[in-house]
């Protein structure tokens, strides 16, 4: 049996690997050298990125929207990419960034597809419907359940910063996520663009993993991320960059640069 989500992450952190690459293939940005059908273009591009960077990362994150947008061809590319990772790099965490969240019986279908069909290690979920709705996810104690707490987009404050009982909603969600972590499989998502909020969430969730999108193209600061986001073991962060790496002239060089910047800021 392959290692579970938590074990894989801890092993990567002990190797000082904190980078997560978002395999988000904008079809019109994939270089012309990748020829063939839509599924072949996407898979070969993803494979190229993986082959260039696999020794430097703790995780790959696949945003389902970029694959769903291409219909069956996109689904085929998603399945091929995950299969390639599973067969060649089973030690690396695979995150499906799908932000699922519905009533419990619907979530059961999302759980089956993500964890049984695709066999990813973790999935992002929306907390809006409450713990009862997320039970099918939370019950999978071998998988990572990544709860949206404070997202990286500019408009996140519209709801996430609303005061509830004298504190911002994102802090309330973080408190709930911590309470949901009875199977040690819950982590939270906080954007790199909000370091102050990241620090507040870290103080609430203790040593739970935090997925931190928003570096690179969105401009999050590595120094601020590590100061705010590391746990007491100087671990606990999954720093995600997508466009800033995969569409760079030299993806490996950009990944190495991000890796070294994170490691140097921890010392």
Number of C-alpha atoms within 10 A of each C-alpha: 3 10 15 17 24 21 14 18 25 16 14 20 20 12 12 19 24 25 26 27 28 23 25 21 23 13 15 7 10 17 11 8 9 15 14 10 10 17 23 17 22 30 23 19 22 25 17 14 19 24 14 15 20 18 13 22 25 27 25 25 23 25 21 17 13 18 23 14 13 16 12 13 18 23 17 18 21 25 18 20 21 23 16 16 21 17 9 13 16 16 20 23 27 24 27 26 19 17 15 18 20 17 14 18 13 14 19 17 11 20 22 14 13 18 19 10 11 16 19 23 23 27 26 23 23 16 22 13 12 16 16 11 19 27 16 19 27 23 14 15 17 19 24 28 26 27 27 23 28 27 20 20 14 10 9 14 15 8 12 19 15 13 13 12 8 8 11 16 19 25 24 19 21 26 15 17 25 19 12 17 16 12 12 17 23 26 28 25 24 26 26 31 23 21 21 14 21 27 18 15 25 23 15 17 22 13 19 21 25 27 23 27 24 22 22 18 11 18 11 21 15 22 15 17 24 23 16 20 32 21 19 10 9 16 23 23 26 25 29 26 27 24 19 21 24 26 17 13 10 12 19 20 14 19 24 17 11 23 19 17 13 20 14 11 13 15 6
